[in-house]
Each structure stands twice: as C-alpha cells, then as structure tokens.
Amino acid sequence: MDWGNVTTEDLIDALREVDWSSPPRPVSEFFSRFTLPRSYSKWNSRLKCNLYYYRTNYFLLIIFVLGLGFLRKPLAVIAAFLTGLSIAFLNDSFAVCFNEKVTRTVRQFSPHLAAKLRPPITPVLRARSSAKRAIHICGCRRWVFVLIFSAASCILWLTSCNLLTILWALAIGLLAILLHASFRTPNLKALLWRLIHGLAIKVVEVIFL
C-alpha cells in the first residue's frame, strides 16, 4: 500500500472505521529509531503511515499532555477526559463497543431499560446493502453524544482555566505528534502490517465492487 497516494480524507475515514480496541504500541518500539526523511514524498508517506500505525499512542499522548498541564485543576482534567471521549465517539468501533458495554451493564439492573437503549433495527435492502449503517449510542444517534460531551468539555475548559493555556497544551501535544510521525522510521512490523492491510483492502474491493 502506497501511503503517498492516500489522501487526507481517506486517512480520516480509515481512522474513523479502524478498530481502536487494540492496546498501544510498546514504549520501546514507539521510541525505537528516528531518521530524517530523504524527500517530501518519503516524509508524506511516513507521516500517514505513522499516524495510522501509532494512532492509539498519539491519542494517549494528547490526553497525557492535557492532563499534565492541568494537574492542579481537577475540572480541567475532567474536561480533557470528556474531550477525548467525544473524539473517541467519532470512531465507529469505539462507539459500538461503548454502546454494547453500557447496554450489558444496564441489563443486569433493568432489562426493560436495556432494551430501550438498543439501536433501532433497520431493514437491509439489497439495493442499499453497501450503505453505511448509522451508529447509535444508548438508543440515540452518535452525534447527540458528541455534541453533549463536547459542550460539557468546553464549559469545563472555560470555567477551569483560560483559553490560552488550552491552546498551548494542544499545540505542544500536536507538535510532539508531528515530530514523532515525521522522524520515526517505520519498522519491519509496521511495513508488514501495512502490506497486509493493503492486501485486505484490495480483496474487499474485488469481492464487493
């Protein structure tokens, strides 16, 4: 799979649909080897590959930087947690897994309420078999929870600290991710994983297209 030909929209769609339940990469691998990219095309391909391969590590890095910057402000730490949760809800696998765990927990206390929290059953039409299924959380559309958690986190950010501090923390976290993704040399495991992923996409395209 040539990551240089992958557009930003394709990368965002892949990050939304990929399974985030896998644990982050080991720290020894994360800080293993760094080299300068030889050209812009090499840097572009390496950046997209590392953003996808180390996605969980980068997500935890952002949360860690935000939490570290507001250790003396508990409300800001909660705001960072809600911000990360609202972003995680944009991922399909995380939203589905979160909904299943909440429903399973509620079922132990109230099976009737758990039945209401299940997403509505939509008929599958042959002409629309390839259409994406809408994601529901606790019986509501996903965007409802994203808006609620985003609004709550914004209120906590504004009441717990000033906006400039938030922007500085985000800038430091994003800069650290950009530098790591730019100079971290893809190892053999990442290259093999990228090859398998590319072959899987081609198989799916051949079967369904």
N, C-alpha and C positions, 0 to 999 in steps of 0.2 A: 504494500500500500504506500503510495507516494503522498506524504503529508504536505508536500509543497503545492499539490493541486487541490487540497482540501480548503474550502472557503471558510470564512468565519461563521457563517450561518450553519454550515454543515457541522462544524465543531460544536456550536452551541446546541444544535439538535441532538448530537451524539451524547453530550454531557447530560442532557435532559432525560434521555432514554436509557442510559447505561445503568447497570446495577451498582449501587453505592454500598451494598451490604458487605463487600469485601473489606478486610482491615487495611490500614495504611501500610505503605512500603516500609521496611525496616530503616531505622535511622542510619545504620552503617551503609546501606545501599543509597539512601537519599543524599548523603554527603560523601559519596564514594570518589568520583572522578570528574574534574572540570577542565575543559579545554575551550580555546577560542574558536568560534565558527569560522570556516575558511571563506565563506561568501554569504551574500544576503539570502540566497536560496537555501543554503545549508542552515542558516540561522532560522529562517522561516519554518522549515521542515522540523528542526529540532524543537523550536518553541511549541508548535502544535502538538508534537508527539509527547513532550514532557508534560504539557498542560493536561493532556488526556490520561497519560500513564500515572502521574503523581497527583491526580485530582483530589483524592482524599487527604493527602498530606498538605496540599495547598489550602484546602478548606479549613483544616485544623490549625494551620499556621495563622490564617486570618483571625480565627477565633482566639487563638493564644495571644496574638499581638494586641487585640482589642481588650481582652481580659487583663493582660499585663499592664496596659496603660491606665486601667481604671480599678486597680486593686483596692484603693481606698474609698471607692464609691460603689457600694453594692448595687444600687439601682442601675449604674452603667454596665455592670457585669450582667445583670438580668437583661438589659437592653441588648447587649451583644449576643446573648443566648437566643433571644427572640428574633433578632435579625438573622442569625444563622439558621434558625428553624424556618423562618419564612422563605429564605433562599432554598433550603433543602426541600421544601414543599414543591418547588418548581420541577424537581426531578420525579419522573413517573414512578420508578421503583420504590423510592423512599416514601412517596405519598401513599402508594398502595400498601406497602408494608406497615406504615404508621396506622392506616385505617384498619387493617386486619388485627393489629395488636390491641388497639383501643376497643374494637368490637369484641374481641375474645375476652378482654378483661371485664367489660361491661356485662357480657353474657353470664359470667359467674354470679353476678348480683341480680341482674334483671334481664332475663331472656327476651321479654317483650320489648324493652328499650333497645336491646342489641339488634333486634330485627328491624327497628326503625332506622338504625344507624347504617344499615347496609345500603350500598348504592342501588338505585333503581335498575331493574332488569330491562334492557333494551333489546328488541328483536334484531337478529342478524340477517340482513338482506344479502342475497347473492350479488346483487349489483353493487353493493357497498361493503363488501367483505374486507376490502383493504383500507377502509376509512378508520381513522384513529378513534378509539373509544374515549369518551370523556372521563376524566378522573374525578372521583368523589371522595370526600373525607367526612366521615360521620354523617353521611346522607346528604351533604351539601357539596356544591361544586368546589373544586380546589381553590379557585381564585378568591372565594369568600374567606377562607382561612388565611390565604396570603395577604389579603387586604387587612384583616383583623390583626394579625401578628405584626405586620409592617407598621400599621398605625400605632399599635401599642408600643413597639420599639422606638418609634420616632418621638412619641410623647415622653418616654423614659429618657431618651437621649437628651432632649431639650431641657428637661427638668433636673437632670443629674449633673450635666456638665455643658460647657459651651460648645458651639458647633466647630470652632477652630480646632479644638482638641480631637474631636472625632475625625475631622478631615486629615489631621496629621497622622493619627493612628492608622487610618485606612491607606494613606499614601505610603507609609513605611511598610505595611504589610504587602501592598501591591507591588512596591518596588523590590522587595525581597523575593517575591514570586517571579517577577520578570527577570531578575538577575539569575536566579537559580535555573529557571527554564531555558535561559539563553546560553548558559555556560555548562550546564550539566550534560555530560556526554551520554547519549543513550547506550546502555549496556546491552549485552547479548540477550538477556532475558527480555528487555523491552523490545528489541528488534524482532525476536521470535514471536513475542506476543502480538506485535504489530502485524507481522506476516500472517499469523493465524487469524487475526481479526479481519484483515483484508480479504483472505480467502473465504471466510464465513459470509462476508457481505456479498461477495460475488456469487456464492452458492444460493443465497437468498434471492438475489436478483434474477438468477437463472430460473429458479423454481416459481417465483411469484410474478415475474414480469414477462 
